């Protein structure tokens, strides 16, 4: 693929992820993506096939951030296995902070019932296998409760970070504004970590 085509494809992806995150699958048109990307509408079909495949590609692209987290967490936690929970929770919180499109695209992907993200199972299995091995090592060393499964463990950590960032507006008014400051977030992380202590 020529450099010009590569650049156009990247522009289309950036525009599509931005628009899908803001408006969802049904609220985004191929025309709007083409206009935002400054690309010909036919290029979108040539590179991605159709709007559904482009949406799926956007979701899988933002999930690449989680792959990077898995790799980073594995390296850090390999040196200090007892800190696995802290490392993961801090990284999951950071990815939401860095990339608001991540949670928005995931929310839309879950609300758009007829959209089937065929790539998800393979992506997640590949990214999580090393983490699961490390989790089992930490658990067998007694640093994590024996009763918790890896799936529940990851669900809890991802759930905390997702819920914290996706509900900031309402929770800052109903729970505490302080919780959504840097100091408050740090306190929340420390309190959540205490739930996993043996």
N, C-alpha and C positions, 0 to 999 in steps of 0.2 A: 504494500500500500504506500502510495506517495505521501510525502510530508503534508501536503495541502489536504489530502483526504483524511489523514490522521488528525490534523488540527480541527477540521470540520466535524469529525466524529466526536472529538472531545467537547467542542462547543455545543453540539446537540445534546450530549449527555449532561453537561452542566445545566443547560437550559431546562431539559426535561426533569432532572432531579429537583431543581428549584420550583418549577411549576407544579409537578406532581405533589411535592411536599406541601405547597401552599393550598392547592385546589383539589387534590385527589385525582383518581383516574378519570372519573366521569366529568369532572370540572375542568379538565385540561384537554385542549384540542391539539391535533397535530399542526394545525395552522399557527397556533400560539407558540408552540415549541419552535417551529421553523422561523417565525418572526423574531422571537427572543434570541435564537442562536444566530440569526443572520444567515440562515442556510435555506437552500431550496428544499421544499417539502418532499420532493422525490428522493433526495438524499437520505431522508429519514427512513423511507421504505426500503431503499437499497441497502442501508447499513443494518437496520434492525427488523425488517420484515413488516411489523405492524405496531400499533400503539401498545398492545398488551405485552409484547416482547420487550419493548423499550421500558415500560414500567417495571417489568421483572428485572431487567438489567440495572435499572436505577436502585431497586431494593438490594440486589446482590452487591452492587458497588458500595453502598453505604455500609453493608455488612463486612466489607473488607477491613473497616476500621476495627471490628471485633477480632478479626484474624490477627491484626497487628498487636492488639492487646494480649491475645493469647500467647503470642511469641514473646512479647516483652515480659508478661507475667511469669511465664515459664523460666526465663533467664533469671529474673529477680528472685522468684520463690525457690528455685533450685539452690540458690546460695543461702536462703533463709526460709526453709519450708514452713516454719511455724507462722510466718507472716502471710501465707497464701491468701487468707480471707481479706486482710487489710489491703494487700496489693491489688487484688481483683476489684474490691469495692471502690477503691480510689480511682482505678483506671476506668471502671464503668461510669462513675460519676463524671470523670474528665471527658469521656467521649461524648456524652450528652451535652456537656458545656461547650465543647469545641464544635460540635456539628448538630445544630438543632434540626436539620433536615432528617437526621437519622430517626429520631422518635416520631416525627411527623409522617415520614414514609411508612414506618412500621405500623402506625395507627391506621393510615389509609389502607395499607395492605390487609389489615384485619377487618376493616369495615367494608371493603369491596368484595362481597361474598363470591362473585363469579370469577374473580381473578385467582388463578392457581400459580403460585410461585414454584415452578418445578425445580429450580436450582437450590432451594433452601435446604432440603435434607442433606445433600452432598456437601454443601458449603459448611453447614454446622458440624457435621460428623468429622470432616477433615480438620476443622479448627479446634475442636474440643478434645480430640483423642489424647493429646499430650497433657492437657489440663486434668483430664479424668485420672490418668496415671498418677499425676502429682497429688491430686486430691486423695486418692486411695493410700498413697504413702503417708501423707500427713495424718489421715484418719487412723491408719494402723499404728502410727506412733503415739496415738492418744491425744493429739492436738485438736481433733474435731470429734463431735459426738458420733458414736458408732451407729446410732439409729438413723442418721440422715443419709439419704441417697445423694449421689452426685447431681442428679437432675433437679432435686428439690433445692440443693445448695446453690446451684447456678440460678435457678428460678428466683430464689429469695434475693440474691445479690443483684440480679438484673432488675427484679421488680422494684427494689428500693431505689435504684438509680433512675429507672424510667419514671416511676410515680413521682419522685422528688422533682424532676425537671418538667414533667408534663402537667403538673398541677400547682406550679409555683404561684400563679395568680390567685387561685381560690384558697389554697392552703395558707398563704401568707396573711389572708384576711380572716380565716376561720381558726387556724391553729396559732401561728406565731410568725410575725415579720422577721424576728431575730433568727429563726431557723434558716432563713434564706439569705443570710449574710455569710461571709467567709467563715467567721467564727462559729456561727450557728451550724453551718454545714459540717465543720470539723467536729463539733460536739455530737452531731447526729451520727457521723461515721463512728466515733469512739463508742457511743452507746449501742449502735448496731453490732459492733465487734464484740461487745461484752456478751451478747446473746449466744455467741459461738464458743465462748470460753468454757473449758472443762473444769 
